[in-house]
Amino acid sequence: MSDIDIARLAQTQPIGDIASRLNIPESAIIPYGRTKAKIDPEHIASLKDQPDGKLILVTAITPTPAGEGKTTTSVGLTDGLNRIGKKALVCLREPSLGPCFGMKGGAAGGGYAQVVPMEDINLHFTGDFHAIGAAHNLLSALIDNHIHWGNKLEIDARRITWKRVADMNDRALRSINCGLGGPGNGFPRQEGYDITVASEVMAIFCLATDLDDLKARLDKIVVGYTRDHRPIHASDILGTGAMSVLLKDALAPNLVQTLENNPAIIHGGPFANIAHGCNSVIATKAGLKMADYVVTEAGFGADLGAEKFFDIKCRAAGLAPDASVIVATTRALKMHGGVTKDDLDKENLDALQDGCCNLVRHIENVKSFGVPVVVGINRFTSDTDAEIALIKQVAAANGVKAIDCTHWADGGAGAEELAAEIASIADSGAASFAPLYPDDMPIWDKIKTVATRLYRADDIIADQKIRDQIRNLQDGGYGHLPVCIAKTQYSFSTDPNLKGAPSAHVVAIREVRLSAGAGFIVIVCGDIMTMPGLPRVPAANSIAIDEKGQVAGLF
């Protein structure tokens, strides 16, 4: 059966019953139908004196077209923890419509390790992304409106840095001309779109601790500059009050359930290759007050999602993870060892051994943050015992345990061993978490530290314009901010074709974007796009309503 078929057979419980397991009173949930609800922020605020549970990060090896299964493993691990008697919940990101209709598909887990209702979660959900996009584009409209009606702030239309957004992969919107058609339509200028998950409003939404913090961060957004390079903030445009109104309801975390009726909070959804790749701080902190173990994931490989989870989210929110899981598959590791996608079902121990260099690199990187690591082998039906044994051997040689997991086929029962190991490590207090670099390290050195220590690059390069921009940010009072490196998810380098664990490469910085409200500086490297395009054959071509009135083709 397909993922959507399995999800439709789920014996879901009323969302109020799921809430009661977290001691959330009925008065503190805002139902969106029978199986999903928002949690009242006032209830979350009332938990501030409760002790925190243990925080577990799920990350992965460098992704390949063969798939890794971070979300599936996050859900399976949560179900496994509950099966062994632990009070656990999972905190995940909300899926973007772009990948759902593009190449990646949905993001609600898979097989018998899913969150439901799968269709709702992947398609609009509770409308959070629409609120974020509307708030972002409201600010865009107010900027152009201010210029049209006299431009009292003297905004230089050539130096507007605030793009518009859409939650869809649409390459035609990357660079456009707007304001055409005469004086009544504003001043013509070059403009562009990012995908909503790359919006600074999305980053702010996910890093804000409450509504007041959200407002303060929105005020700090830099939307552009005057001719003499004076920054213009969103607060100058007088739009952040209206933006916060649009975001107020969305700021409440969303509660759903796994196939095994365990609680799941899904809230926010920045991509890790072009943003910081983690669910909301509000959701994670609320989960830590309501459960003994909180499983959360960070997008793509550990060089992207985990690094940003550690260096941006944990730094901003004062979080300290207790344990981590690196998800690996024999199929993906064989691709890193040179096997083509068509030959992945065949046992190939030599290629697997070669590809394990990628796993080893990620183990070394995550351990460098002082967080204990377990490798979760997301088993496929084509995997052989010899292949699984080889991965375990490699992991052991690098000081960590690798556990064979069958949660895709068996649900929580297939992740009980992983759950027991992770709980034991988290309870042991073995973690000694520390970010990769201090706040007072210069911006250039922060970029170089990530590139050389985690990507194993020889150096970073940038043209003089980019170097001047970084120096101006340093001198302008932003030098304390962490960096958010936007690069391809398919390689440690900026070349998506370099598999395995490349070293001695050079990271080229193409663009620098200040996200003053979010509290980080985006460093765009290589050919990465902040507005993706659809593939030659997008998933949208196979999605439709069937004769029973149900969604077909969603995966």
PLY file of the C-alpha trace (Angstrom):
ply
format ascii 1.0
element vertex 555
property float x
property float y
property float z
element edge 554
property int vertex1
property int vertex2
end_header
0.00 0.00 0.00
1.06 3.57 -0.60
1.65 6.04 2.23
-1.66 7.74 1.58
-3.51 4.39 1.59
-1.96 3.49 4.94
-2.83 6.92 6.34
-6.48 6.55 5.31
-6.76 3.31 7.26
-5.53 4.96 10.46
-7.71 4.55 13.53
-7.37 8.14 14.65
-8.50 9.39 18.04
-10.30 12.68 18.65
-7.74 15.44 18.98
-9.03 16.22 22.46
-7.96 12.74 23.59
-4.46 13.33 22.20
-4.33 16.69 23.99
-5.37 15.11 27.29
-2.31 12.84 27.14
-0.23 16.02 27.33
-2.43 17.42 30.12
-3.78 20.06 27.79
-7.33 20.96 28.93
-10.13 21.06 26.39
-10.39 24.82 26.87
-6.78 25.22 25.65
-7.20 23.59 22.23
-8.65 25.26 19.16
-10.01 22.42 16.98
-9.60 22.39 13.21
-11.97 19.50 12.65
-11.75 16.18 14.49
-8.06 15.34 14.10
-6.08 18.56 14.31
-6.04 21.58 16.57
-3.99 24.54 17.68
-2.70 24.84 21.25
-3.64 28.08 23.00
-0.45 30.15 23.62
-1.82 31.16 27.04
-1.73 27.52 28.10
1.84 27.22 26.83
2.81 30.33 28.82
1.33 28.77 31.95
3.86 25.90 31.72
6.97 28.08 32.09
7.79 26.73 35.57
7.48 23.08 34.55
10.76 21.11 34.18
12.03 20.41 30.68
12.13 16.96 29.12
15.00 15.58 27.08
15.62 16.96 23.58
16.58 14.53 20.82
17.63 15.69 17.35
17.13 13.53 14.27
19.44 14.41 11.39
20.87 12.43 8.47
23.65 11.69 6.03
23.87 13.79 2.87
20.61 13.22 0.96
20.40 11.41 -2.36
17.54 10.55 -4.72
17.42 7.19 -2.91
15.95 8.85 0.19
16.96 8.75 3.85
13.77 9.05 5.89
14.40 11.58 8.67
10.71 12.33 9.23
9.81 8.65 9.05
12.52 7.89 11.61
11.47 10.79 13.84
7.93 9.47 13.93
9.01 5.84 14.35
11.36 6.79 17.19
8.58 8.69 18.96
6.24 5.72 18.64
9.05 3.44 19.84
9.67 5.62 22.90
6.01 5.49 23.81
5.95 1.73 23.30
8.71 1.27 25.88
6.80 3.34 28.41
8.21 6.81 27.83
6.08 9.95 27.51
7.29 11.27 24.17
6.11 13.54 21.38
7.54 14.57 18.03
8.01 18.17 16.84
8.17 18.52 13.06
8.08 21.17 10.37
5.06 21.83 8.18
5.44 20.74 4.54
5.72 23.33 1.77
3.48 23.04 -1.26
6.53 23.52 -3.51
8.10 20.10 -2.84
4.69 18.42 -2.55
3.93 19.34 -6.14
7.56 19.21 -7.25
10.01 16.36 -6.77
10.35 15.61 -3.06
6.71 14.88 -2.27
5.07 15.28 1.12
6.70 15.44 4.53
4.48 13.54 6.94
6.62 10.40 7.28
6.03 7.15 5.45
4.79 3.59 5.70
3.64 2.82 9.24
5.57 5.73 10.74
3.45 8.71 9.73
1.65 11.68 11.19
-2.00 12.09 10.25
-4.16 13.47 8.70
-1.55 13.09 5.98
-3.47 14.90 3.22
-4.33 17.89 5.40
-0.77 18.22 6.73
0.68 18.27 3.21
-2.01 20.48 1.66
-2.65 23.82 3.41
-2.92 22.26 6.92
-4.17 25.04 9.25
-3.18 27.88 6.92
0.04 28.90 8.68
2.05 29.18 5.47
-0.61 31.34 3.87
-0.51 33.68 6.86
3.28 33.90 6.65
3.19 34.58 2.91
0.45 37.20 3.32
2.37 38.98 6.08
5.55 38.97 4.00
3.83 40.29 0.87
1.93 42.91 2.87
5.28 44.42 3.77
6.30 44.28 0.10
3.14 46.14 -0.89
3.67 48.76 1.81
7.22 49.42 0.62
6.10 50.12 -2.95
3.11 52.08 -1.70
5.36 54.30 0.42
7.56 55.06 -2.61
4.49 55.76 -4.77
3.08 58.33 -2.32
6.12 60.56 -2.06
8.84 58.38 -0.55
9.28 60.37 2.67
11.90 57.85 3.88
13.93 58.40 0.68
14.14 54.67 -0.06
16.42 53.98 -3.00
14.36 51.72 -5.27
17.63 50.20 -6.52
18.53 49.12 -3.01
15.30 47.43 -1.91
16.33 44.03 -0.49
12.85 42.73 0.41
11.59 40.29 -2.22
8.08 38.88 -2.51
7.29 35.20 -1.79
5.07 32.36 -3.01
4.78 28.85 -1.57
5.35 27.15 -4.89
8.34 26.20 -7.02
8.21 28.75 -9.85
11.49 29.59 -11.61
9.83 32.28 -13.75
9.41 34.44 -10.65
13.08 34.46 -9.63
13.70 37.74 -11.41
10.90 39.97 -12.69
10.16 43.59 -13.57
7.32 45.20 -11.65
5.60 48.57 -11.59
5.13 48.61 -15.36
2.16 50.26 -17.06
2.41 53.93 -16.18
2.52 56.27 -13.15
-0.53 54.73 -11.50
1.24 51.40 -11.11
4.24 52.56 -9.11
7.87 52.99 -10.13
9.28 50.33 -12.47
12.06 48.30 -10.92
13.61 44.87 -10.96
12.09 42.54 -8.36
12.02 38.83 -7.56
10.37 36.10 -5.53
11.65 33.60 -3.00
9.74 30.53 -1.91
7.83 31.18 1.33
10.04 28.83 3.34
13.01 31.12 2.57
11.17 34.20 3.84
12.65 36.06 6.79
9.11 36.16 8.17
9.19 32.34 8.22
12.51 32.43 10.07
11.17 34.98 12.55
8.00 32.93 13.01
10.11 29.88 13.88
12.60 31.64 16.16
10.21 33.91 18.10
9.45 32.84 21.66
6.05 34.57 21.88
3.90 37.27 20.25
5.87 40.13 21.80
9.14 38.67 20.56
7.58 38.19 17.12
6.62 41.89 16.98
10.08 43.00 18.09
11.75 40.83 15.45
9.43 42.06 12.69
10.35 45.64 13.58
14.06 44.87 13.04
13.67 43.60 9.45
15.85 45.60 7.07
13.90 46.06 3.82
16.30 48.28 1.92
18.55 51.32 2.03
18.60 55.01 1.13
21.01 56.48 -1.42
23.48 57.15 1.39
23.16 53.52 2.58
21.04 54.22 5.65
19.03 51.07 6.47
15.24 51.16 6.28
13.48 48.91 8.78
10.02 47.36 8.61
9.09 49.51 11.60
9.77 52.62 9.46
7.17 51.41 6.96
4.56 51.14 9.78
3.49 47.67 8.68
4.58 45.34 11.45
1.42 45.82 13.48
-0.70 44.57 10.61
1.81 41.77 9.91
1.54 40.56 13.50
-2.26 40.56 13.19
-1.98 38.21 10.21
0.45 35.96 12.13
-1.26 35.96 15.54
-3.42 32.84 15.07
-0.74 31.01 13.08
1.70 31.44 15.98
-0.23 28.82 18.00
1.38 25.37 17.43
-0.53 22.63 15.63
-1.34 19.36 17.39
-1.93 16.13 15.45
-1.10 12.45 16.03
0.96 9.58 14.70
-0.59 6.42 13.27
-0.13 4.94 16.76
-2.03 7.86 18.32
0.96 9.54 19.91
1.09 13.35 20.01
2.84 15.32 17.29
3.31 19.08 17.12
3.88 20.41 13.59
4.68 24.09 13.29
6.73 26.24 10.90
8.74 25.01 7.95
11.95 26.73 6.79
14.12 24.72 4.37
17.59 23.81 5.64
19.39 24.36 2.33
18.26 28.02 2.07
17.13 28.82 5.62
17.65 27.36 9.10
15.59 24.18 8.62
13.93 23.69 12.03
10.40 23.74 13.41
9.34 26.62 15.67
11.00 27.42 18.98
7.52 27.85 20.46
6.58 24.28 19.52
9.85 22.76 20.73
9.79 24.60 24.05
6.13 23.74 24.59
6.87 20.10 23.85
9.69 20.05 26.40
7.25 21.23 29.06
4.61 18.65 28.17
6.62 15.47 27.52
9.63 13.70 29.00
11.23 13.22 25.56
10.87 15.50 22.54
12.05 14.22 19.15
12.67 16.90 16.55
14.28 16.89 13.13
16.46 19.30 11.18
16.31 19.33 7.41
18.62 17.62 4.91
22.04 16.36 6.03
23.74 17.19 9.31
26.05 19.68 7.55
22.99 21.87 6.94
20.04 21.17 9.25
21.93 19.96 12.30
24.55 22.71 12.08
21.81 25.36 11.90
19.83 23.68 14.66
22.90 23.84 16.88
24.34 27.20 15.83
21.13 29.18 15.20
18.09 27.65 16.91
19.75 26.32 20.06
21.82 29.50 20.41
18.78 31.75 20.03
16.44 29.73 22.24
18.87 28.52 24.89
18.27 24.87 24.01
20.72 22.06 24.78
20.09 18.75 22.97
20.65 15.57 24.96
21.18 13.09 22.10
21.07 12.81 18.33
20.23 10.25 15.67
21.91 10.23 12.26
19.62 8.47 9.80
21.37 6.40 7.15
20.26 3.93 4.50
22.29 1.35 2.63
20.84 2.69 -0.61
21.97 6.27 -0.05
25.41 5.20 1.15
25.83 3.03 -1.95
25.00 6.07 -4.09
27.73 7.96 -2.24
29.95 5.02 -3.15
29.24 5.42 -6.86
26.25 3.12 -7.49
23.55 4.40 -9.85
19.94 4.57 -8.71
18.94 1.66 -10.98
21.40 -0.71 -9.25
20.66 0.08 -5.62
18.68 -3.11 -4.99
21.79 -5.23 -5.59
24.15 -6.00 -2.72
27.41 -4.10 -3.22
29.60 -4.14 -0.14
32.54 -2.41 -1.84
30.42 0.59 -2.85
28.78 0.65 0.56
32.19 0.70 2.24
33.26 3.57 -0.02
30.04 5.49 0.63
30.31 5.14 4.41
32.86 7.96 4.35
29.84 10.25 4.19
28.35 8.72 7.34
31.70 8.96 9.15
32.00 12.66 8.28
28.55 13.37 9.72
29.30 11.38 12.87
32.47 13.40 13.41
30.65 16.67 12.80
27.74 16.06 15.16
30.05 14.76 17.89
32.09 17.96 17.57
29.12 19.85 19.06
29.30 17.69 22.19
26.10 15.79 21.40
26.11 11.95 21.67
25.27 10.16 18.43
23.40 6.99 17.47
23.09 5.85 13.84
19.59 4.78 12.89
19.65 2.50 9.84
16.33 3.04 8.08
16.00 -0.43 6.60
14.63 -1.11 3.12
13.29 -4.49 2.01
16.20 -4.88 -0.44
18.87 -4.44 2.26
20.93 -7.51 3.07
22.17 -8.60 6.47
25.75 -8.21 5.25
25.10 -4.58 4.30
23.53 -3.80 7.67
26.43 -5.50 9.45
28.93 -3.40 7.50
27.29 -0.12 8.53
27.26 -1.27 12.16
30.95 -2.13 11.87
31.82 1.30 10.44
29.81 3.06 13.13
31.45 1.04 15.90
34.88 1.88 14.53
33.96 5.52 14.98
32.74 5.14 18.54
28.97 5.02 18.01
26.28 2.39 17.85
24.25 1.72 14.71
20.81 0.17 15.09
18.78 -1.62 12.44
15.30 -0.02 12.33
12.17 -1.29 10.59
9.69 1.41 11.62
8.59 1.99 8.00
7.20 -1.56 7.91
6.53 -2.19 11.60
5.79 1.22 13.11
7.01 1.88 16.64
7.77 -1.80 17.19
10.52 -1.50 14.58
12.22 1.33 16.48
12.09 0.03 20.06
15.80 -0.79 20.18
16.66 2.68 18.88
14.26 4.21 21.41
15.81 2.35 24.34
19.33 3.37 23.30
18.42 7.02 22.79
16.52 7.22 26.09
19.48 5.70 27.92
21.91 8.20 26.39
19.61 11.17 26.98
19.08 10.17 30.61
22.80 9.68 31.19
23.60 13.38 30.93
26.53 12.62 28.62
25.88 15.63 26.35
28.10 18.68 26.70
26.62 20.83 23.94
28.40 23.91 22.63
27.93 25.82 19.34
30.67 25.67 16.73
31.78 29.28 17.13
31.34 32.14 19.64
29.11 35.17 19.06
32.05 37.57 18.95
33.89 35.77 16.15
33.96 38.01 13.00
31.41 37.15 10.31
34.04 36.11 7.75
35.66 33.79 10.28
32.30 32.24 11.19
31.70 31.34 7.55
35.21 29.97 7.22
34.86 27.94 10.42
31.73 26.18 9.16
33.26 25.63 5.71
36.60 24.30 6.89
35.56 22.34 9.98
32.26 20.83 8.77
32.52 20.86 4.97
36.31 20.20 5.06
36.88 22.99 2.55
40.34 24.46 2.15
39.01 28.00 2.09
36.16 30.36 1.26
36.26 32.97 -1.50
34.18 36.00 -2.46
34.55 38.94 -4.81
35.36 42.40 -3.44
31.72 43.50 -3.45
30.75 40.60 -1.17
33.76 41.18 1.08
32.82 44.86 1.40
29.24 43.90 2.25
30.41 41.53 4.98
32.74 44.22 6.35
29.88 46.74 6.37
27.67 44.32 8.28
30.47 43.73 10.76
31.01 47.46 11.24
27.26 48.12 11.30
26.68 46.18 14.50
25.66 42.80 13.08
28.92 40.98 13.70
27.50 39.08 16.69
24.90 37.28 14.55
25.32 33.62 13.52
25.60 32.73 9.84
23.04 30.69 7.91
24.79 29.13 4.93
22.59 28.45 1.91
24.11 25.80 -0.33
23.26 22.59 -2.13
21.99 19.82 0.12
23.52 17.11 -2.06
27.17 17.54 -1.13
29.47 18.81 1.60
30.79 21.09 -1.15
28.89 23.59 -3.29
28.96 21.12 -6.21
25.94 18.78 -5.98
27.80 16.16 -8.02
30.55 15.65 -5.44
29.26 12.71 -3.40
30.83 10.96 -0.45
33.02 13.15 1.75
34.87 15.61 -0.48
37.67 17.73 0.98
40.17 20.32 -0.27
37.42 22.17 -2.14
36.68 25.91 -2.01
33.33 27.43 -0.99
32.40 30.41 -3.16
30.11 33.03 -1.59
27.72 34.42 -4.18
25.45 36.64 -2.11
24.96 37.90 1.45
21.55 38.72 2.94
20.97 40.34 6.31
18.07 38.82 8.28
18.21 41.24 11.19
14.78 40.30 12.51
15.46 36.59 12.44
18.85 37.24 13.96
21.23 35.71 11.40
23.07 36.48 8.17
22.31 34.34 5.13
25.39 33.37 3.12
24.37 32.18 -0.34
26.97 29.84 -1.85
27.40 28.16 -5.21
24.37 27.87 -7.48
21.71 27.38 -4.78
18.37 29.05 -5.61
16.03 30.59 -3.02
13.16 30.08 -5.47
13.33 26.45 -6.70
11.96 25.29 -10.02
9.79 22.29 -10.82
11.46 19.15 -12.26
10.87 17.93 -15.79
8.10 15.65 -14.52
6.64 17.31 -11.40
4.64 15.33 -8.87
1.74 17.67 -9.65
1.25 15.81 -12.94
0.09 12.73 -11.01
-1.99 14.41 -8.28
-5.73 14.55 -8.83
-9.14 13.82 -7.31
-10.22 10.22 -7.96
-13.70 8.88 -8.67
-14.36 8.60 -4.92
-13.58 12.28 -4.39
-10.28 11.52 -2.64
-6.84 12.92 -3.34
-4.77 10.56 -5.49
-1.06 10.66 -6.30
0.12 12.44 -3.16
3.14 10.75 -1.60
0 1
1 2
2 3
3 4
4 5
5 6
6 7
7 8
8 9
9 10
10 11
11 12
12 13
13 14
14 15
15 16
16 17
17 18
18 19
19 20
20 21
21 22
22 23
23 24
24 25
25 26
26 27
27 28
28 29
29 30
30 31
31 32
32 33
33 34
34 35
35 36
36 37
37 38
38 39
39 40
40 41
41 42
42 43
43 44
44 45
45 46
46 47
47 48
48 49
49 50
50 51
51 52
52 53
53 54
54 55
55 56
56 57
57 58
58 59
59 60
60 61
61 62
62 63
63 64
64 65
65 66
66 67
67 68
68 69
69 70
70 71
71 72
72 73
73 74
74 75
75 76
76 77
77 78
78 79
79 80
80 81
81 82
82 83
83 84
84 85
85 86
86 87
87 88
88 89
89 90
90 91
91 92
92 93
93 94
94 95
95 96
96 97
97 98
98 99
99 100
100 101
101 102
102 103
103 104
104 105
105 106
106 107
107 108
108 109
109 110
110 111
111 112
112 113
113 114
114 115
115 116
116 117
117 118
118 119
119 120
120 121
121 122
122 123
123 124
124 125
125 126
126 127
127 128
128 129
129 130
130 131
131 132
132 133
133 134
134 135
135 136
136 137
137 138
138 139
139 140
140 141
141 142
142 143
143 144
144 145
145 146
146 147
147 148
148 149
149 150
150 151
151 152
152 153
153 154
154 155
155 156
156 157
157 158
158 159
159 160
160 161
161 162
162 163
163 164
164 165
165 166
166 167
167 168
168 169
169 170
170 171
171 172
172 173
173 174
174 175
175 176
176 177
177 178
178 179
179 180
180 181
181 182
182 183
183 184
184 185
185 186
186 187
187 188
188 189
189 190
190 191
191 192
192 193
193 194
194 195
195 196
196 197
197 198
198 199
199 200
200 201
201 202
202 203
203 204
204 205
205 206
206 207
207 208
208 209
209 210
210 211
211 212
212 213
213 214
214 215
215 216
216 217
217 218
218 219
219 220
220 221
221 222
222 223
223 224
224 225
225 226
226 227
227 228
228 229
229 230
230 231
231 232
232 233
233 234
234 235
235 236
236 237
237 238
238 239
239 240
240 241
241 242
242 243
243 244
244 245
245 246
246 247
247 248
248 249
249 250
250 251
251 252
252 253
253 254
254 255
255 256
256 257
257 258
258 259
259 260
260 261
261 262
262 263
263 264
264 265
265 266
266 267
267 268
268 269
269 270
270 271
271 272
272 273
273 274
274 275
275 276
276 277
277 278
278 279
279 280
280 281
281 282
282 283
283 284
284 285
285 286
286 287
287 288
288 289
289 290
290 291
291 292
292 293
293 294
294 295
295 296
296 297
297 298
298 299
299 300
300 301
301 302
302 303
303 304
304 305
305 306
306 307
307 308
308 309
309 310
310 311
311 312
312 313
313 314
314 315
315 316
316 317
317 318
318 319
319 320
320 321
321 322
322 323
323 324
324 325
325 326
326 327
327 328
328 329
329 330
330 331
331 332
332 333
333 334
334 335
335 336
336 337
337 338
338 339
339 340
340 341
341 342
342 343
343 344
344 345
345 346
346 347
347 348
348 349
349 350
350 351
351 352
352 353
353 354
354 355
355 356
356 357
357 358
358 359
359 360
360 361
361 362
362 363
363 364
364 365
365 366
366 367
367 368
368 369
369 370
370 371
371 372
372 373
373 374
374 375
375 376
376 377
377 378
378 379
379 380
380 381
381 382
382 383
383 384
384 385
385 386
386 387
387 388
388 389
389 390
390 391
391 392
392 393
393 394
394 395
395 396
396 397
397 398
398 399
399 400
400 401
401 402
402 403
403 404
404 405
405 406
406 407
407 408
408 409
409 410
410 411
411 412
412 413
413 414
414 415
415 416
416 417
417 418
418 419
419 420
420 421
421 422
422 423
423 424
424 425
425 426
426 427
427 428
428 429
429 430
430 431
431 432
432 433
433 434
434 435
435 436
436 437
437 438
438 439
439 440
440 441
441 442
442 443
443 444
444 445
445 446
446 447
447 448
448 449
449 450
450 451
451 452
452 453
453 454
454 455
455 456
456 457
457 458
458 459
459 460
460 461
461 462
462 463
463 464
464 465
465 466
466 467
467 468
468 469
469 470
470 471
471 472
472 473
473 474
474 475
475 476
476 477
477 478
478 479
479 480
480 481
481 482
482 483
483 484
484 485
485 486
486 487
487 488
488 489
489 490
490 491
491 492
492 493
493 494
494 495
495 496
496 497
497 498
498 499
499 500
500 501
501 502
502 503
503 504
504 505
505 506
506 507
507 508
508 509
509 510
510 511
511 512
512 513
513 514
514 515
515 516
516 517
517 518
518 519
519 520
520 521
521 522
522 523
523 524
524 525
525 526
526 527
527 528
528 529
529 530
530 531
531 532
532 533
533 534
534 535
535 536
536 537
537 538
538 539
539 540
540 541
541 542
542 543
543 544
544 545
545 546
546 547
547 548
548 549
549 550
550 551
551 552
552 553
553 554
